[in-house]
């Protein structure tokens, strides 16, 4: 079963009046916030080609992000051919879809970031910090109010999904905090969203290998090439799982 199969089953369950948090088996469950169903539902229109369409869209998103954040053509190629994007495509995951939040106003963007909080939590913290700077605590509460209410409503209606430990967890937590926290502080103090993106996977106790995708956003030139090579090594040597 691929990640896309879990999304598809959750979408089908929801639109047929079922519980999306009861689909799947083992650790392959739908754990995402409820609005993920609506974000991913358009891909079901492609039916048997859904994973292909998702792969194309994900790659396009990464290419646009790369150009937006100043990568040269070679850098964009490295980004979209990275081991992380490869795993995202092979699993039919929403990793890159979450980063559509970069192109939307914060009130909408936060919904996209929160579909993959294990890799975008640094960017969410950065958004909240910027909102606090401009609108204070009230602004932060307003930004979070709808996502929190929708999540609580989903939990009240469907309950928690079965929590099964995932063997694909590649988190280095809590040691990774030694890297994630300084990177996030730099991002906040110097207003560098790329470093906020970088910090995310190092701030969470759970992240799959492809969840380290935003780490690449922070690098340029030779540094990006070196990281690109390093991230392919575990797959080449050990066939590391998703």
Secondary structure, 3 states (H helix, E strand, C coil): CCHHHHHHHHHHHHHCCCCHHHCEECCEECCCCCCHHHHHHHHHHHHHHHHHHHHHHHHHHHHHHHHHCCCCHHHHHHHHCCHHHHHHHHHCCCCCHHHHHHHCCHHHHHHHHHHHHHHHHHHHHHHHHHHHHHHHHHHHHHHHHHHHHHHHHHHHHHCCCCCCCCCCCCCCCCCCHHHHHHHHHHHHHHCCHHHHHHHHHHCCCCCCHHHHHHHHHHCCHHHHHHHHHHHHHHHHHHCCCC
